[in-house]
Amino acid sequence: KTGEAYGIAVRKEDKELKVLLNEGIAKLKKSTKWDELIIKYFSE
């Protein structure tokens, strides 16, 4: 894991999108797929 923070920008009025993104990311982080993606896209 990188230990670095990343973000996704959404407009203030897109509250539903923000909730969906946060829920999806939380689910992904609980799975093994999260580590696979970090290694694939953020490792040197």
C-alpha positions in Angstrom: 0.0 0.0 0.0 1.3 3.4 -0.9 0.2 5.3 2.3 -0.6 8.3 0.1 -4.0 9.9 -0.1 -5.8 10.1 -3.4 -9.1 11.9 -4.2 -11.9 12.1 -6.7 -13.4 15.6 -7.3 -17.2 15.9 -7.6 -19.3 19.0 -7.7 -20.9 20.0 -4.4 -24.4 19.5 -5.8 -23.5 15.9 -6.8 -24.2 14.5 -3.3 -25.6 11.2 -4.6 -22.5 10.6 -6.7 -20.3 11.3 -3.8 -22.1 8.8 -1.6 -22.0 6.1 -4.4 -18.3 6.7 -5.0 -17.5 6.5 -1.2 -19.5 3.3 -0.8 -17.9 1.7 -3.9 -14.4 2.6 -2.8 -15.1 1.3 0.8 -16.3 -2.0 -0.7 -13.3 -2.2 -3.0 -10.8 -1.6 -0.2 -12.3 -4.6 1.7 -11.6 -6.9 -1.3 -8.3 -8.2 -2.6 -8.9 -6.3 -5.8 -7.8 -3.0 -4.1 -4.3 -4.3 -3.5 -4.2 -5.6 -7.1 -5.1 -2.2 -8.5 -2.6 -0.4 -6.3 0.2 -2.7 -7.4 -0.8 -2.5 -11.1 -1.2 1.3 -11.3 0.9 2.8 -8.5 4.0 0.6 -8.0 7.3 1.4 -9.6 
